[in-house]
Amino acid sequence: MEYGRALRADISAERTTPLIGIYDMYSASIAAQHYEGFFVSGFGFAASHYGLPDIGYIAWPDMVAFVQRLRMAFPGHHLLVDIDDGYVDPEVACHVVQQVERAGASGVILEDQKRPRRCGHADGKQILPLEEYLDKLQLVLETREDLLVVARTDATEESEILRRAAALAATDADVVLVDGVRSLEWIRRVRDVIGDKPLLFNQIAGGKSPRISLTELTDLGVDVAIYSTPCLFAAHTAIDTALAELKFADGRLPEVGDGGVGVRASTELLERNISRHHPPTARVSAPAPASAGS
């Protein structure tokens, strides 16, 4: 399947295409019930895989392995993958692009930060000289086959944002991302300077960018929106609440009421990751869980 072409087709539609940030296989399994596209978030992956902030700890073989597992479970979903700066070296960036494309990625985001890197919505970001980044980007573009490539700038100074956005739009990259955009007016300014090139907007709870609906983004001319952390932050809140309640109840588990999640609901969710690979008449079902007390 040409995953890049499928993502390009969705991005070319009139309405903004949402891609939901997932951080592990379980969060992806839940997100797959609601959305058709995933964003493999560096923030979420660093948190879940290493228990560390998104400041450059990710090793590319770990990210490639994660993409392989995702594609096996979700053969029809878009997978846009954050590869940071390509893991520093241009040749490594090209190798990673080849690996994630063979693993089934739909697209990648390549940023112009230099090390030590930061989350796109954090302070203290430093960026590469523009020509150095463009050289790396060009090598990546020449290396990819069908893979969609998002060119990202983390510039924060106003004139530099517009200069870099225009330069990225002039390349063969499929999409442009200016991360950490702080206002609707700046979305409009970036949209104007990149012409007809598709535009991506990144939303992260508590980040520097405003909270904007998909309808508003469509009106602003945004083609694709990534939501970096809704699953991660929701899990943080829910786990913290559940364990506080368990402690308060002296260790007695709550009843699993209607609509609640217990072993049966969780197993049924995970079975779908098998059944997507089989026709309805040949789906694999796990044995029913034993009843309590058996």
C-alpha positions as CSV (number, residue, x, y, z in Angstrom):
1,M,0.0,0.0,0.0
2,E,1.2,3.5,-0.8
3,Y,0.8,5.1,2.6
4,G,2.2,8.4,1.7
5,R,-0.2,8.8,-1.3
6,A,-3.2,7.9,0.9
7,L,-2.2,10.6,3.5
8,R,-1.6,13.2,0.7
9,A,-5.1,12.4,-0.6
10,D,-6.7,13.1,2.8
11,I,-4.7,16.3,3.3
12,S,-5.8,17.6,-0.1
13,A,-9.5,17.4,1.0
14,E,-11.3,20.7,1.8
15,R,-11.5,20.0,5.6
16,T,-8.6,19.9,7.9
17,T,-7.3,16.4,8.5
18,P,-6.8,15.5,12.2
19,L,-4.0,13.2,13.3
20,I,-4.1,12.1,16.9
21,G,-0.9,11.8,19.0
22,I,-0.5,8.3,20.5
23,Y,2.3,7.1,22.8
24,D,2.0,3.3,22.9
25,M,0.1,0.5,21.4
26,Y,-2.8,0.6,23.9
27,S,-3.4,4.3,23.4
28,A,-3.4,3.7,19.6
29,S,-5.9,0.9,20.1
30,I,-8.3,3.3,21.8
31,A,-7.6,6.2,19.4
32,A,-8.3,3.9,16.4
33,Q,-12.0,3.7,17.5
34,H,-12.4,7.4,16.9
35,Y,-9.9,8.6,14.3
36,E,-8.3,7.3,11.1
37,G,-4.9,8.9,11.5
38,F,-2.1,8.9,14.2
39,F,0.7,11.2,15.0
40,V,3.6,9.3,16.4
41,S,4.5,12.1,18.9
42,G,8.1,12.5,20.0
43,F,6.8,14.0,23.3
44,G,4.6,11.0,24.0
45,F,7.2,8.4,22.9
46,A,10.0,9.9,25.0
47,A,7.6,9.9,28.0
48,S,6.3,6.4,27.5
49,H,9.4,4.5,26.2
50,Y,12.0,6.2,28.4
51,G,10.1,8.1,31.1
52,L,12.0,11.2,30.0
53,P,11.2,14.6,28.5
54,D,11.3,15.3,24.8
55,I,14.8,16.9,24.7
56,G,16.7,14.5,22.4
57,Y,16.8,11.2,24.2
58,I,15.0,9.1,21.5
59,A,17.2,6.6,19.7
60,W,16.0,6.0,16.1
61,P,15.9,2.2,16.2
62,D,13.4,2.4,19.0
63,M,11.2,4.7,16.9
64,V,11.4,2.4,13.9
65,A,10.5,-0.6,16.0
66,F,7.4,1.3,17.3
67,V,6.3,2.2,13.8
68,Q,6.6,-1.5,12.8
69,R,4.4,-2.6,15.7
70,L,1.8,0.2,14.9
71,R,1.6,-0.7,11.2
72,M,1.1,-4.4,12.0
73,A,-1.9,-3.6,14.2
74,F,-3.3,-0.7,12.2
75,P,-2.9,-1.5,8.5
76,G,-5.3,1.2,7.3
77,H,-4.4,4.1,9.5
78,H,-2.2,7.1,8.6
79,L,1.1,7.2,10.6
80,L,2.8,10.5,10.6
81,V,6.1,10.1,12.6
82,D,8.1,12.7,14.4
83,I,11.8,12.1,13.7
84,D,13.1,15.2,15.4
85,D,16.1,16.6,13.5
86,G,16.7,13.2,11.8
87,Y,18.9,12.2,14.7
88,V,21.5,14.8,14.0
89,D,23.5,13.7,11.0
90,P,22.1,14.0,7.4
91,E,23.1,10.5,6.5
92,V,21.5,9.1,9.6
93,A,18.4,11.1,8.7
94,C,18.2,9.5,5.3
95,H,18.8,6.0,6.8
96,V,15.9,6.6,9.3
97,V,13.6,7.8,6.5
98,Q,14.3,4.6,4.6
99,Q,13.7,2.5,7.6
100,V,10.4,4.1,8.7
101,E,9.1,4.1,5.2
102,R,9.8,0.3,4.9
103,A,8.2,-0.1,8.3
104,G,5.0,1.4,7.0
105,A,5.0,5.1,8.0
106,S,2.9,7.4,6.0
107,G,5.0,10.5,6.6
108,V,7.7,12.1,8.7
109,I,8.3,15.5,10.3
110,L,11.9,16.8,10.0
111,E,12.7,19.9,12.1
112,D,15.5,22.5,11.9
113,Q,16.5,22.5,15.5
114,K,20.0,21.8,16.6
115,R,21.1,20.0,19.7
116,P,20.3,20.1,22.5
117,R,16.8,20.1,21.1
118,R,13.6,21.0,22.9
119,C,9.9,20.3,22.6
120,G,8.5,22.7,20.0
121,H,6.4,24.5,22.6
122,A,9.3,24.9,25.1
123,D,11.6,27.9,25.6
124,G,15.3,27.8,24.7
125,K,15.0,26.3,21.2
126,Q,18.1,26.8,18.9
127,I,17.9,26.4,15.2
128,L,20.3,25.3,12.5
129,P,21.5,27.8,9.8
130,L,18.8,27.7,7.1
131,E,21.1,26.4,4.4
132,E,22.4,23.6,6.6
133,Y,18.8,22.5,7.3
134,L,17.8,22.8,3.6
135,D,20.7,20.6,2.6
136,K,19.6,17.9,5.1
137,L,15.9,18.3,3.9
138,Q,16.9,17.9,0.3
139,L,18.8,14.7,1.0
140,V,15.8,13.3,2.8
141,L,13.5,14.3,-0.1
142,E,15.8,12.5,-2.5
143,T,15.8,9.4,-0.3
144,R,12.1,9.0,0.3
145,E,10.0,7.1,-2.2
146,D,6.3,7.5,-1.5
147,L,6.7,8.9,2.0
148,L,5.1,12.3,2.8
149,V,7.7,14.8,4.3
150,V,6.7,17.7,6.6
151,A,9.4,20.4,6.7
152,R,9.3,22.1,10.2
153,T,10.8,25.2,11.5
154,D,11.2,26.1,15.2
155,A,12.1,29.7,14.5
156,T,10.7,32.1,17.1
157,E,11.8,35.5,15.8
158,E,9.1,37.0,13.6
159,S,11.0,37.9,10.5
160,E,12.9,34.6,10.7
161,I,9.6,32.6,10.9
162,L,8.4,34.1,7.7
163,R,11.8,33.8,5.9
164,R,12.1,30.1,6.8
165,A,8.4,29.3,6.1
166,A,8.9,30.7,2.6
167,A,12.1,28.8,2.1
168,L,10.5,25.5,3.2
169,A,7.5,26.1,0.9
170,A,9.9,26.5,-2.0
171,T,11.3,22.9,-1.6
172,D,9.7,19.7,-2.7
173,A,8.5,19.0,0.9
174,D,4.8,18.1,0.9
175,V,3.8,20.1,4.0
176,V,5.1,23.1,6.0
177,L,4.9,23.3,9.8
178,V,5.8,26.3,11.9
179,D,5.8,25.0,15.5
180,G,4.7,27.0,18.5
181,V,2.6,29.5,16.5
182,R,1.1,31.9,19.1
183,S,-1.9,33.4,17.5
184,L,-4.5,33.2,14.7
185,E,-2.9,36.1,13.0
186,W,0.4,34.3,12.7
187,I,-1.4,31.3,11.2
188,R,-2.7,33.7,8.6
189,R,0.7,35.2,8.0
190,V,2.3,31.8,7.5
191,R,-0.5,30.7,5.3
192,D,0.0,33.8,3.1
193,V,3.8,33.4,2.8
194,I,3.8,29.7,1.9
195,G,1.3,30.1,-1.0
196,D,-0.4,26.9,-2.1
197,K,1.8,24.5,-0.1
198,P,-0.2,22.5,2.5
199,L,0.1,23.8,6.1
200,L,0.2,21.8,9.3
201,F,-0.7,23.1,12.7
202,N,0.4,21.5,16.0
203,Q,-1.9,21.6,19.1
204,I,-0.6,20.5,22.5
205,A,-2.5,21.1,25.8
206,G,-0.8,23.9,27.7
207,G,1.4,24.8,24.8
208,K,2.1,28.1,23.2
209,S,-0.5,27.8,20.4
210,P,-4.1,28.8,20.9
211,R,-6.8,26.1,21.2
212,I,-8.6,26.0,17.8
213,S,-11.4,23.8,16.4
214,L,-11.1,21.9,13.2
215,T,-13.7,24.2,11.6
216,E,-11.7,27.3,12.5
217,L,-8.5,25.7,11.2
218,T,-10.3,24.9,7.9
219,D,-11.4,28.5,7.6
220,L,-7.7,29.6,8.2
221,G,-6.5,27.4,5.4
222,V,-4.8,24.7,7.6
223,D,-4.7,21.4,5.8
224,V,-3.7,19.0,8.6
225,A,-3.7,19.3,12.4
226,I,-1.7,17.1,14.8
227,Y,-2.8,16.7,18.4
228,S,0.4,15.7,20.2
229,T,-0.6,14.6,23.6
230,P,-4.4,14.1,24.2
231,C,-4.0,10.4,25.0
232,L,-0.9,10.9,27.2
233,F,-2.4,13.7,29.3
234,A,-5.8,11.9,29.6
235,A,-4.0,8.8,30.8
236,H,-2.0,10.8,33.3
237,T,-5.2,12.2,34.8
238,A,-7.2,9.0,34.7
239,I,-4.4,6.9,36.2
240,D,-3.7,9.4,39.0
241,T,-7.4,9.6,39.8
242,A,-7.9,5.8,39.8
243,L,-5.0,5.1,42.1
244,A,-6.0,7.9,44.5
245,E,-9.5,6.3,44.7
246,L,-8.0,2.8,45.1
247,K,-5.9,4.1,48.0
248,F,-8.9,5.8,49.6
249,A,-10.9,2.5,49.2
250,D,-8.3,0.6,51.1
251,G,-7.3,-1.4,48.0
252,R,-10.8,-2.6,47.0
253,L,-11.3,-2.4,43.3
254,P,-14.4,-0.6,42.0
255,E,-17.2,-2.4,40.3
256,V,-17.1,-2.5,36.6
257,G,-20.5,-1.0,35.7
258,D,-22.1,-0.4,32.3
259,G,-19.6,1.1,30.0
260,G,-16.8,0.5,32.4
261,V,-13.4,-1.0,31.4
262,G,-12.5,-4.4,32.9
263,V,-10.7,-7.4,31.6
264,R,-13.4,-8.3,29.0
265,A,-13.6,-4.8,27.5
266,S,-9.9,-4.5,27.4
267,T,-9.5,-7.9,25.7
268,E,-12.1,-7.1,23.1
269,L,-10.3,-3.8,22.3
270,L,-7.0,-5.7,21.7
271,E,-8.6,-8.4,19.6
272,R,-9.4,-5.8,17.0
273,N,-5.7,-5.4,16.4
274,I,-5.7,-9.1,15.2
275,S,-9.0,-9.0,13.3
276,R,-8.0,-6.0,11.1
277,H,-5.8,-8.5,9.2
278,H,-8.6,-11.1,8.6
279,P,-11.9,-11.1,6.7
280,P,-14.9,-11.2,9.0
281,T,-15.5,-14.9,8.6
282,A,-11.9,-15.7,9.7
283,R,-11.5,-13.4,12.7
284,V,-9.5,-14.7,15.6
285,S,-11.1,-14.5,19.1
286,A,-9.3,-14.9,22.3
287,P,-10.9,-17.2,24.9
288,A,-13.4,-15.6,27.2
289,P,-11.8,-14.5,30.5
290,A,-12.5,-16.7,33.5
291,S,-15.1,-15.5,35.9
292,A,-14.1,-13.9,39.2
293,G,-13.3,-16.5,41.8
294,S,-12.7,-19.4,39.4
